[in-house]
């Protein structure tokens, strides 16, 4: 997937595009029910400016799209988003380990399923990705283990006094981390001697670094009411405004969201 991301960046720059890191789009502007511009914020310098556009392709969640439109969002579209079932978040643990932590002939991808045991009822499965020697993901003699599980975003955003809320959040994060390491240890040799680096990410982490609403992942849950023709289209009710990403067909993943963008390009060219 990383190679695909690199290829997309090279193609963007080859064709005259410019990729801005550490920038945030604050608002999508419209006039006479037609998109006109986006307001951009440079996180490093604080500079804010407006970029005019005939077409705007938003690779965001549909929840974020409504927020960027604010009062300009059509009422019917906003109502449809508000009525969506809750989306999932993710808890991810990132391990840098010595090669000795891996069993011989370790597969690159695994899934661990568990019966409920312990204080965390929802954390009953782990999707695991393991690096292989020479793939560029770890130095020689080392490996990476990345394990993720779905989680309810709401439990990570508890209200209350800031200090109390922060303490409760850190406690919950540590519980999830401990349980994930314990479960992974049933297959991997995870000890203080083999673990070189360990960190974890929660929905609050993803909200901070990606600005996704509540740190949700995976797009819209596939139910009959949101599948196929009942899902969100790339074309929005506002002319010139397009939605791509995991809220649209075919769903999540670098390849999936790239396919949704290709669909939009073809529609724009055809018009």
Secondary structure, DSSP 8 states (H G I E B T S, - for coil): -HHHHHHHHHHHHHTT----SSEEEEEEEESSSBEEEEEEEETTT--EEEEE-S-EEEES-HHHHHHHHGGGS-HHHHHHHHTS---EEEEEEEEEEEGGGS-TT--SEEEEE----SS-SS--EEEEEE--TTSSSS-TTEEEEEEEEEEEGGGGS--S-HHHHHHHHHHHHHHHHHHHHHHHTTTS---TTTEEEEEEE-HHHHHHHH--GGG-BSSS---GGGSGGGSB-SB-SSBTEEEESTTBTT-SSHHHHHHHHHHHHHHHHH-
